Amino acid sequence: MVVGDIVSAVYDTTTIMEFRPAAGVGIAITILQAYAINIELTDGTANGLIANGTPNFLDMSTTKVMITNSIWLKTIAPSAQGSVFTGIQIQ
């Protein structure tokens, strides 16, 4: 992958969303949606809540989230109706 490439993923109702870019890669998440689930940033040890989707649909299409190999995106459990994100590689 190179800077400017689009990154997207769709997770079903049985899969925890966790996306960690390769070392040296930065991603700007532009759309992030899930249903009835919390979305966090993590460094593998500490977790920080960035969106509380409980108990409703969570649409973060107006909030941009930057992630790297050091701090990445995850949900704490599978979303009741799946989850999705899209973004662009910026580094």
Beta strands, then each sheet from edge to edge (+ up, - down):
strand 1: 6-11
strand 2: 18-19
strand 3: 27-35
strand 4: 38-42
strand 5: 47-52
strand 6: 57-59
strand 7: 65-67
strand 8: 72-75
strand 9: 83-89
sheet 1: 1+ 9- 3+ 6-
sheet 2: 1+ 9- 3+ 7-
sheet 3: 2+ 8- 4+ 5-
end
